[in-house]
């Protein structure tokens, strides 16, 4: 099993951690509220965790124009 970090806006694969002996505390997941966990972390069909984050490119777009969060897509 692995933990895949994927951009929530564009779908870009940010990175993967091959699951070893990492706890939720090691990953910072213990700092999330239950609602944040439901929004950010999910499982795929193979049993891997998928963590939805914001990639650098999308972060730059949002810093230039924060109202883009209101659009269905950052780029359209």
GIUR-V831794 format. One line per field, one symbol per residue. psi: psi as a letter, one per 40 degrees, with the letter a starting at -180 (. if undefined). Layout:
# GIUR-V831794
psi = ???
This chain:
# GIUR-V831794
psi = iihhhihedeehhdihhhhbfhidddeedeeiidddddddhiiadeeiihhhahidddddddddgdeddeidide.
